[in-house]
Amino acid sequence: MIVKLYGHATSPYVRKVRIALREKNIRFEWAQEAPSDPGNHIADLNPLGKVPVLETDDGRVLFDSGLIIEYLDTHSPERLIPEGEPRQKVLLWHVLGSGVVDATVARLLETRRAPTQQSASFIARQEEKVARAIAWADRAEKGRAYLVGERFTLADLALGLALEYVDFRYPHDWRSEHPRLAHWLAGISTRGAFAETQPPGMEKVLDAPH
Ligand SMILES: N[C@@H](CCC(=O)N[C@@H](CS)C(=O)NCC(=O)O)C(=O)O
């Protein structure tokens, strides 16, 4: 299977799909377009005007990172989303990770508005979501290499991606309060799929003191 992925390198939702493609060894063509690029084609493919968008090898167009990963998963072996009892656990971690990304994006966009138009309470609410979700993950994580079962799943992908995105766009010291979760992330971050898909500029953030 060869698929075509639309989206830009700094988008966490696009990166989520890139990590899944790499973990599953699926070949893909990457059209690096952002919905804000002049003359881009995203809205012709996705009426919501968002990336990622995936064109399948039989010409279907899918959007939303979660749905795209579900499609890729059922069309290739080595499931990221297991069947049976662990499935709900994995999907809950996915919801948590996606929520952290959503809050971090919302916070970032608010901080990019003109200072007089920014809402401090809106920013604080997003930061509280991130803090609560990190604390929840720290309590739920069992000190093992993987969050659910004995192998890498969408749970690890979603939380690892989310925590790295927090480091990238809302860098702050969450590690000193949650050293176990920090240790877990350090393990996940060494995977090829994570190392090879870092957004441009991420190296500088990771080198900076946390
Ligand atoms: N729930 C969607 C969110 C996708 C999303 O918000 N993508 C951003 C890029 S980081 C986007 O395309 N934003 C452009 C816009 O909303 O106009 C997913 O998981 O794919």
Ligand as a Chemical Component Dictionary entry (heavy atoms), coordinates in Angstrom:
data_LIG
# 
_chem_comp.id                   LIG 
_chem_comp.type                 NON-POLYMER 
_chem_comp.pdbx_formal_charge   0 
_chem_comp.three_letter_code    LIG 
# 
loop_
_chem_comp_atom.comp_id 
_chem_comp_atom.atom_id 
_chem_comp_atom.alt_atom_id 
_chem_comp_atom.type_symbol 
_chem_comp_atom.charge 
_chem_comp_atom.model_Cartn_x 
_chem_comp_atom.model_Cartn_y 
_chem_comp_atom.model_Cartn_z 
_chem_comp_atom.pdbx_ordinal 
LIG N1  N1  N 0 -9.192 16.551 15.156 1  
LIG C1  C1  C 0 -8.345 16.849 14.021 2  
LIG C2  C2  C 0 -7.639 18.173 14.253 3  
LIG C3  C3  C 0 -6.831 18.611 13.041 4  
LIG C4  C4  C 0 -6.368 20.062 13.158 5  
LIG O1  O1  O 0 -6.925 20.872 13.928 6  
LIG N2  N2  N 0 -5.355 20.415 12.357 7  
LIG C5  C5  C 0 -4.830 21.754 12.344 8  
LIG C6  C6  C 0 -3.317 21.730 12.088 9  
LIG S1  S1  S 0 -2.414 21.498 13.580 10 
LIG C7  C7  C 0 -5.418 22.496 11.172 11 
LIG O2  O2  O 0 -5.452 21.984 10.075 12 
LIG N3  N3  N 0 -5.877 23.732 11.423 13 
LIG C8  C8  C 0 -6.353 24.595 10.391 14 
LIG C9  C9  C 0 -7.707 25.154 10.690 15 
LIG O3  O3  O 0 -8.361 24.716 11.663 16 
LIG O4  O4  O 0 -8.132 26.042 9.941  17 
LIG C10 C10 C 0 -7.344 15.698 13.822 18 
LIG O5  O5  O 0 -7.059 14.981 14.797 19 
LIG O6  O6  O 0 -6.899 15.478 12.694 20 
# 
loop_
_chem_comp_bond.comp_id 
_chem_comp_bond.atom_id_1 
_chem_comp_bond.atom_id_2 
_chem_comp_bond.value_order 
_chem_comp_bond.pdbx_ordinal 
LIG N1  C1  SING 1  
LIG C1  C2  SING 2  
LIG C1  C10 SING 3  
LIG C2  C3  SING 4  
LIG C3  C4  SING 5  
LIG C4  O1  DOUB 6  
LIG C4  N2  SING 7  
LIG N2  C5  SING 8  
LIG C5  C6  SING 9  
LIG C5  C7  SING 10 
LIG C6  S1  SING 11 
LIG C7  O2  DOUB 12 
LIG C7  N3  SING 13 
LIG N3  C8  SING 14 
LIG C8  C9  SING 15 
LIG C9  O3  DOUB 16 
LIG C9  O4  SING 17 
LIG C10 O5  DOUB 18 
LIG C10 O6  SING 19 
# 
